[in-house]
Amino acid sequence: MKKYDESISLLEKAFELDNTDARVLMELDQLYKIQNYKYEQRLHLLEKHLDLMEQRDDLYLERITLYNQLGNYEKAATLIAARKFHPWEGGEGKVVYQFLLCHIELAKAAIADGHNEKALELLTNVEAYPINLGEGKLYGTQENDIHYLQGCAHEAMGLKEKAEEKFIQATKGISEPVQAIFYNDPQPDKIFYQGLAWLKLEDGKKAKEIFEKLIRFATQHINDKIEIDYFAVSLPDLLVFDQDLTLKNKVHCDYLTGLGLLGLHKPAEAKTHFKNILAINNNHQGAEVHLKMIEFLSRVNKIN
């Protein structure tokens, strides 16, 4: 995106002239993020200026996000636990998302390695948000992924009734995909886990309906032109710079298609979609996580 080249040069010069301005560092990092700079490069910049990063919740959270993207979930969890966050405009749901991501990914790794009690402890710990996140759980929050993984852990431990109870919980909630413009919109991965839970409950018909619904929505909406109502609240991103929301919608629809294909036992096709997304936006954590999910499913659920 060459339109940002001049802005990057100007911000780099500004930060060179005054490297004590945390706001300039935040904007520079946001531009690097939009331009798909490597995680390691951005992390190096932030960690060169830890004093500035400590001044702003958004900068501190970017460091956590980068550790999650690099797969260092333990470090991300440690950094989250060490800070008291405060609400900020445009930040709704972001701290919670990184908190859930690192703990759920650690739980997946524990299940895959046969450490099911550890996985259950991790998953139990994310059902209630610690006060330091600065944000409580919204009413009606869907936790299909948590319940599904709890079911997998119980199943591996031979606790069939408990596993079935959790899989049934994982099928509940809104199952209609949306464009997910606002942070509290239903997220497609929650719907994906509903389908996985139906598979565990041996109802392939309902599972197939879920996965095909994701693909059908994507097909119907991939060419939509998206405009934001600027009187709306709780946009999912801090809009310091203009972004192509129509392109973001195409990426979102590609993501839905990848999830649907993964659920339909088509991991190679799903992988293509996830990799295409990451080529456009290497910060799409959903695509990154579910690219890794292909191996998890093959190991734990024998989907190959």
C-alpha positions in Angstrom: 0.0 0.0 0.0 2.2 2.7 -1.3 -0.2 5.4 -0.2 1.3 5.0 3.3 4.9 5.3 2.3 5.1 9.0 2.7 3.3 8.8 6.0 5.7 6.2 7.3 8.7 8.4 6.3 7.2 11.4 8.1 6.4 9.5 11.2 9.8 7.8 11.3 11.4 11.3 11.0 9.1 12.7 13.7 10.0 9.8 16.1 13.7 10.2 15.3 13.5 13.9 16.3 11.5 13.1 19.5 11.7 9.5 20.6 9.9 10.4 23.8 6.5 10.7 22.2 4.4 7.6 22.9 1.6 8.7 20.6 3.9 9.0 17.6 5.3 5.5 18.4 1.8 4.1 18.5 0.9 5.7 15.1 4.1 4.5 13.6 3.5 1.0 14.8 -0.1 1.1 13.5 1.3 2.0 10.0 3.8 -0.8 10.2 0.9 -3.1 11.1 -1.2 -2.0 8.2 1.8 -2.5 5.9 2.3 -6.1 7.1 5.7 -5.5 8.6 7.1 -8.6 10.2 6.1 -9.3 13.8 9.7 -9.5 14.9 10.5 -6.1 13.4 7.6 -4.4 15.2 8.3 -6.2 18.5 11.9 -5.1 18.3 10.8 -1.4 17.9 8.4 -1.6 20.8 10.8 -3.3 23.2 13.5 -0.7 22.4 11.1 1.8 24.0 9.6 -0.1 26.9 9.2 3.1 28.9 6.9 4.6 26.2 5.0 1.3 25.7 4.2 1.3 29.5 2.6 4.7 29.1 -0.2 3.5 26.8 -2.5 0.5 27.1 -2.8 0.3 23.3 0.9 0.1 22.8 1.3 -2.4 25.7 -1.5 -4.5 24.1 0.3 -4.5 20.7 3.3 -6.1 22.4 1.0 -8.8 23.8 -0.6 -9.3 20.4 2.7 -9.8 18.7 3.7 -12.4 21.3 0.4 -14.2 20.5 1.1 -14.0 16.8 4.6 -15.4 17.3 3.1 -18.3 19.3 4.6 -17.3 22.6 1.3 -17.6 24.5 3.0 -18.0 27.9 4.7 -14.6 27.5 1.5 -13.0 26.3 -0.4 -14.4 29.3 2.3 -13.2 31.7 2.2 -9.7 30.2 -1.6 -9.5 30.5 -1.6 -10.6 34.1 1.1 -7.9 35.0 -1.0 -4.9 33.9 -4.1 -3.1 35.0 -5.9 -2.0 31.8 -8.3 0.9 31.4 -11.1 1.3 28.9 -10.3 3.4 25.8 -12.2 4.5 22.7 -11.7 1.9 20.0 -10.3 -0.6 22.4 -13.5 -2.4 23.4 -13.0 -6.2 23.5 -9.3 -6.1 22.4 -7.7 -6.9 25.8 -10.3 -9.7 26.4 -9.6 -11.1 22.9 -5.9 -11.5 23.5 -6.5 -12.9 27.0 -8.8 -15.5 25.6 -6.6 -16.3 22.6 -3.4 -17.1 24.6 -5.2 -19.2 27.2 -7.3 -21.1 24.7 -4.2 -21.8 22.5 -2.4 -23.0 25.6 -5.4 -25.3 26.4 -5.3 -26.7 22.8 -1.6 -27.5 23.2 -2.3 -29.2 26.5 -5.1 -31.4 25.0 -2.9 -32.3 22.1 -0.2 -33.4 24.5 -2.5 -35.4 26.7 -2.4 -32.9 29.6 -6.2 -32.7 29.9 -6.4 -31.5 33.5 -4.1 -28.6 32.7 -6.3 -27.8 29.7 -9.4 -27.8 31.9 -7.8 -25.5 34.4 -6.8 -23.0 31.7 -10.3 -23.1 30.2 -12.0 -22.7 33.6 -9.8 -19.6 34.2 -11.1 -17.8 31.1 -14.8 -18.3 32.0 -14.5 -15.3 34.4 -12.5 -12.3 33.3 -10.0 -11.0 35.9 -10.6 -7.4 37.0 -7.2 -6.2 35.6 -8.5 -6.5 32.1 -10.6 -3.4 32.7 -13.6 -5.0 31.0 -16.3 -7.4 32.0 -18.0 -10.2 30.1 -20.9 -9.0 27.9 -24.3 -10.5 28.4 -24.8 -13.3 26.0 -21.1 -13.8 25.2 -20.8 -17.0 23.2 -18.1 -19.5 24.5 -18.6 -22.3 22.0 -14.9 -22.7 21.6 -14.3 -23.0 25.4 -17.1 -25.6 25.8 -16.0 -27.6 22.8 -12.5 -27.8 24.1 -13.7 -28.7 27.6 -15.7 -31.5 26.0 -12.5 -32.7 24.1 -10.6 -32.8 27.4 -13.3 -34.7 29.3 -13.7 -37.1 26.4 -9.9 -37.8 26.4 -10.2 -38.5 30.2 -12.9 -41.0 29.6 -15.6 -38.8 31.1 -18.3 -39.4 28.5 -21.3 -37.9 30.2 -19.4 -34.7 31.2 -18.0 -34.5 27.6 -21.4 -34.8 26.1 -22.7 -32.1 28.5 -20.0 -29.7 27.3 -20.5 -30.6 23.6 -24.2 -29.8 24.0 -23.3 -26.4 25.6 -21.1 -25.8 22.6 -24.0 -26.1 20.1 -25.9 -23.2 21.7 -26.1 -19.6 20.7 -26.5 -17.5 17.6 -25.6 -19.6 14.5 -26.2 -17.0 11.7 -23.1 -15.4 10.3 -22.8 -11.6 10.0 -20.2 -9.2 8.6 -18.8 -8.7 12.1 -18.3 -4.9 11.8 -18.6 -4.2 15.6 -16.7 -5.9 18.3 -19.8 -7.5 19.9 -21.1 -8.9 16.6 -21.4 -12.7 16.5 -18.0 -14.1 15.5 -17.8 -16.8 12.8 -15.4 -19.0 14.8 -18.0 -19.4 17.5 -20.4 -20.8 14.9 -17.6 -23.0 13.5 -17.2 -24.6 17.0 -20.9 -25.3 17.1 -20.5 -27.4 14.0 -17.5 -29.2 15.6 -19.6 -29.9 18.6 -22.4 -31.4 16.5 -19.8 -33.7 14.9 -18.8 -34.9 18.4 -22.5 -35.5 19.2 -22.6 -37.6 16.0 -25.1 -35.4 14.2 -23.4 -34.9 10.9 -26.4 -33.4 9.3 -26.6 -30.4 11.7 -22.8 -30.0 11.5 -22.9 -29.9 7.7 -25.7 -27.3 7.8 -23.5 -25.1 10.1 -20.4 -25.3 7.9 -22.3 -24.8 4.6 -24.1 -21.8 6.1 -20.7 -20.1 6.7 -19.7 -20.8 3.1 -23.0 -19.7 1.7 -22.9 -16.4 3.6 -19.4 -15.7 2.4 -20.4 -16.4 -1.2 -23.4 -14.1 -1.0 -21.6 -11.1 0.7 -18.0 -11.2 -0.6 -18.7 -8.4 -3.1 -20.5 -6.2 -0.7 -19.3 -2.6 -0.4 -19.0 -1.6 3.2 -19.4 1.8 4.7 -19.2 2.7 8.4 -21.7 4.9 10.2 -19.4 7.2 12.1 -22.1 7.8 14.7 -21.9 4.2 15.5 -19.8 3.0 18.5 -17.5 0.2 19.3 -15.7 -0.2 16.0 -13.3 -3.2 16.2 -10.2 -1.1 15.2 -8.7 2.2 16.2 -9.2 4.1 13.0 -6.1 6.4 13.1 -5.7 5.8 9.3 -8.2 5.2 6.6 -8.7 1.5 5.8 -10.3 -0.3 2.9 -13.4 -1.7 4.6 -14.6 -3.4 1.4 -11.3 -5.3 1.3 -11.7 -6.2 5.0 -15.1 -7.6 4.1 -13.6 -9.8 1.4 -11.0 -11.1 3.8 -13.8 -11.8 6.4 -15.8 -13.7 3.8 -12.6 -15.7 2.8 -12.2 -16.5 6.5 -15.8 -17.8 6.7 -15.2 -20.0 3.7 -12.0 -21.4 5.2 -13.8 -22.2 8.5 -16.6 -23.9 6.6 -14.2 -26.0 4.5 -12.2 -27.0 7.5 -15.4 -28.2 9.2 -16.4 -30.1 6.0 -13.1 -32.1 6.3 -11.4 -30.2 3.5 -8.2 -29.1 5.3 -6.1 -28.5 2.2 -8.7 -26.2 0.7 -9.2 -24.4 4.1 -5.4 -24.0 4.3 -5.4 -22.2 1.0 -8.0 -19.7 2.2 -6.2 -19.0 5.5 -2.9 -18.5 3.7 -4.5 -16.2 1.2 -5.8 -14.1 4.0 -2.5 -13.9 5.8 -0.8 -12.9 2.5 -3.2 -9.9 2.5 -3.2 -9.2 6.2 -0.6 -11.0 8.3 -2.3 -9.7 11.4 -5.5 -11.7 10.9 -5.3 -13.8 14.1 -8.4 -15.8 13.2 -6.8 -17.1 10.1 -3.5 -17.7 11.9 -5.2 -19.6 14.8 -7.3 -21.8 12.5 -4.4 -22.6 10.2 -2.9 -24.2 13.3 -6.2 -25.7 14.1 -5.9 -28.0 11.1 -3.2 -30.0 12.8 -5.0 -29.9 16.2 -8.1 -31.5 14.6 -6.1 -34.1 12.8 -4.5 -35.1 16.1 -7.4 -34.9 18.4 -10.5 -35.5 16.3 -9.0 -37.6 13.4 -10.1 -35.1 10.8 -7.6 -35.4 7.9 
